[in-house]
Amino acid sequence: MYALSQYIGEDSVNVALQRYLQKHAYNQGLYSTSLDALAELRAVTPDSLQYLFEDMFTNITLYENQTAEATARELSNGGYAVELDLKVAKYRADGGGQQTATPMNDWIRVGVYPEATDEEPFPEPLALEWHRLRGDTVLTLEVSELPYEAGIDPDFLLIDRAPDDNVRRISF
């Protein structure tokens, strides 16, 4: 649910849950099911994100997202261009553990972060953007401050088979 709220917005999730409660709070006889709640969530989700219901609630969907390389160069305006070489893959698993590669056409967040300090152990991102990824890709993000690390799905919204390689330190 947290991941869904990041994709469609907390306000949209709250609207859907409020509608669900209004329809089902005092029903006599028949009880609602999770399908009723999902229907309300689907109703507030844009068409471009409807695939999330298959990936998050209907199927066992796993990702293998990796930041293979992260480099930066200083720009003439004092900012930095951060280039990310991203490797992405999506799998569907059955109840027996068999995993099958499935086409990727997903919105995934990519972020750039400054170095953490004792005063700020979890710094705000310098850039945090959604990108539609269909396969391995190279992206360039511009930031105004010195970047330290960057990567794909830095908040781990997706179920990743190997999340330790999502974010890496930037080389100059």
C-alpha positions in Angstrom: 0.0 0.0 0.0 2.9 2.4 0.7 4.3 1.8 -2.7 0.9 2.4 -4.3 0.6 5.6 -2.4 4.0 6.8 -3.8 2.8 6.1 -7.3 -0.7 7.6 -7.2 -0.4 9.9 -4.2 -1.4 9.6 -0.6 -4.5 11.8 -1.2 -5.8 9.5 -3.9 -5.3 6.5 -1.6 -7.2 8.3 1.1 -10.1 9.2 -1.3 -10.3 5.6 -2.3 -10.3 4.3 1.3 -12.9 6.9 2.3 -15.2 5.8 -0.6 -14.7 2.2 0.4 -15.7 2.9 4.0 -18.7 5.0 3.0 -20.0 2.1 0.8 -19.3 -0.7 3.2 -19.0 0.6 6.8 -22.5 -0.4 8.0 -23.6 -3.1 5.5 -25.9 -5.6 7.0 -25.5 -9.2 5.7 -22.9 -9.3 3.0 -19.4 -8.4 4.0 -17.0 -6.6 1.7 -13.8 -8.2 0.5 -10.3 -7.0 -0.5 -11.6 -6.9 -4.1 -14.0 -4.1 -3.1 -11.1 -2.1 -1.7 -9.0 -2.7 -4.8 -11.9 -1.6 -7.0 -11.9 1.8 -5.2 -8.2 2.1 -5.5 -8.3 1.3 -9.2 -11.0 4.0 -9.7 -8.6 6.7 -8.5 -5.6 5.4 -10.4 -4.6 6.9 -13.8 -4.7 4.6 -16.8 -0.9 4.8 -17.2 -0.6 3.1 -13.7 -3.3 0.5 -13.9 -0.6 -2.2 -14.6 0.4 -1.8 -10.9 -2.6 -3.8 -9.8 -1.5 -6.8 -11.8 2.1 -6.4 -10.5 1.3 -5.6 -6.9 -1.9 -7.5 -6.1 -2.6 -10.2 -8.7 0.8 -11.6 -9.6 4.0 -12.3 -7.7 6.2 -9.7 -9.5 9.9 -9.4 -8.8 12.4 -7.0 -10.2 16.2 -7.1 -10.8 17.1 -3.4 -10.9 20.7 -2.4 -10.8 22.8 0.8 -11.1 25.7 -0.6 -13.1 27.6 2.7 -13.1 27.1 6.2 -11.8 29.3 9.0 -12.9 29.2 12.8 -12.6 30.8 15.8 -14.3 30.7 19.4 -13.2 28.8 21.7 -15.5 29.7 25.3 -16.5 26.8 26.6 -14.4 28.2 25.0 -11.2 25.8 22.1 -11.2 26.5 18.5 -12.0 25.3 16.1 -14.7 24.9 12.6 -13.2 24.9 9.8 -15.7 23.4 6.4 -14.6 23.8 3.1 -16.5 20.7 1.2 -15.4 20.0 -2.5 -15.8 16.4 -3.5 -15.3 14.5 -6.8 -15.5 11.0 -7.9 -14.4 9.9 -11.4 -13.5 6.6 -13.1 -12.7 6.8 -16.0 -10.2 4.3 -18.8 -9.8 3.4 -20.5 -6.5 6.1 -23.1 -7.0 8.9 -20.5 -7.3 9.4 -20.7 -11.0 10.3 -17.2 -12.3 9.6 -16.1 -15.9 11.0 -12.9 -17.5 8.2 -10.5 -18.5 8.2 -7.4 -20.6 9.1 -4.2 -18.8 7.3 -0.9 -19.3 7.2 0.5 -15.8 7.5 3.8 -14.0 10.4 3.6 -11.6 12.0 6.3 -9.5 15.6 7.3 -9.9 17.4 9.5 -7.4 20.5 11.4 -6.7 21.7 12.1 -3.1 24.3 14.2 -1.3 26.7 12.6 1.1 25.1 11.8 4.5 26.5 13.5 7.6 26.2 13.0 11.3 23.9 16.0 11.4 21.9 14.7 8.5 22.2 10.9 8.2 19.3 10.7 5.7 19.6 13.8 3.4 16.9 14.9 1.1 17.5 13.9 -2.5 19.0 16.3 -4.9 16.8 14.8 -7.6 14.1 12.2 -7.4 12.3 11.5 -10.7 10.0 9.0 -12.2 11.1 7.4 -15.5 9.3 4.9 -17.7 11.8 2.1 -18.3 11.3 -0.5 -21.0 14.8 -2.1 -20.6 18.4 -1.2 -19.8 19.0 2.5 -20.2 21.3 5.3 -19.6 19.9 8.4 -17.9 21.4 11.8 -17.2 20.0 13.9 -14.3 21.2 17.4 -13.5 21.6 18.6 -9.9 22.7 21.9 -8.4 24.8 20.4 -5.5 27.6 18.0 -5.2 26.2 14.5 -5.7 27.5 11.5 -3.7 25.4 8.5 -4.6 22.6 7.7 -7.1 20.4 4.9 -8.3 17.2 3.2 -9.3 14.3 2.6 -7.0 16.3 4.1 -4.1 13.3 3.8 -1.7 12.8 0.2 -2.5 9.2 0.5 -3.6 9.5 -2.6 -5.8 10.3 -6.1 -4.7 13.9 -6.5 -5.9 15.7 -9.8 -6.0 19.0 -8.1 -5.2 18.3 -4.6 -3.7 21.9 -4.0 -2.6 22.9 -2.9 -6.1 20.2 -0.4 -6.7 22.2 2.6 -5.5 25.9 3.2 -5.9 28.5 5.8 -5.1 29.1 8.3 -7.9 32.5 8.5 -9.5 33.9 11.6 -11.1 
